[in-house]
Amino acid sequence: MIIHDYHNAAALLNQGQLVAIPTETVYGLAANGFDGNAIAQIYEVKNRPQFNPLILHSNSLERFKAWGIELPAAALKLAAAFSPGPITFVVPKSNWVPDIVTAGQSSVAIRIPNHALTLQLLSSLDFPLAAPSANLSGTVSPTTAQHVEEQLGEQIGAVLEGGECKIGLESSIVSFVNEQPQLLRLGGLSIEAIENVLGQKLDLSKLINNENPEAPGMLSKHYAPSIPLRIGIPADFYSTYAKSEIAFIGFQNAQADLLPQNQFILSPEGSIEEAAQKLFAALKMAEKCQVKIIVAESFPNQHLGRAINDRLSRAAKN
């Protein structure tokens, strides 16, 4: 059920139900972040491994502080520059936070989403919202209310309509548990932008396949469409698949050898921000083509292009 009034969403959340909420990154599947039973429903509905922690969302750092969660000085610099926005901070947890949120870890991931309707919702609640992406675990993240409704609509209380997500990639996650800030997930903010504000280099050592994640989005296979995906077209590809059996996702240019209706070009003008915003929607549209394989080209491996390549490589992993 798609709803438009955040007051109705708040009522459902106060009853312990799940509500999909819009953010600037992707739609999230939200529950009362202090209610272990409600949070357990997130894992059940998504079929999400319980060792995969969740992010807590609220509307201000002051509210997190009231719940015993504080940011160190370096994180506060990033928050001043980018929050509300597509950045998540991993910091020591407080006793307010149930272990089911953090998968038993001593740290918790928090963020303030940059979406006016969801900020209104968050300000009306007496608790933060635990909210991973509103999709079945491992599948393509939703960037519209309709994406959520098609996959999870019958299993949750409601989907709060908030329009198409403006960024379309999940938040960047930075951990401040150790002395050197550590990037745990590539996302809506580039490495360069984060390092410029911090005035120091990030530890990038965790940006490898990780089956014991410290934060969401670190599993090696993730964001996968229902049709096999591979990156790049080898020379002998057309001897394996007919042209009508291939869907293509590209940056600026279509492939002359493939059917136009099965091609999804993310930014003919060459905007990496536009490409990031359209990526998950393109994967969902490619799933609906009558094809046997989705082929994506690699994107420029800098700025947000790194995050796009990260999502594609995880989606393509066998």
QUIKA-V301588 format. One record per helix or strand. SS is the DSSP state (alpha for helix, beta for strand). FROM is the first residue (numbers start at 1). TO is the last residue. If there is no record, write none. Layout:
# QUIKA-V301588
SS;FROM;TO  SS;FROM;TO
This chain:
# QUIKA-V301588
beta;2;3  alpha;6;14  beta;19;21  beta;28;32  alpha;36;46  beta;55;57  alpha;61;66  alpha;73;82  beta;87;92  alpha;99;102  beta;107;111  alpha;116;123  beta;129;133  beta;139;139  alpha;145;155  beta;158;160  beta;172;175  beta;182;185  alpha;191;198  beta;203;203  beta;224;224  beta;229;231  alpha;237;239  alpha;243;245  beta;246;250  alpha;260;262  beta;263;265  alpha;272;287  beta;293;296  alpha;304;316
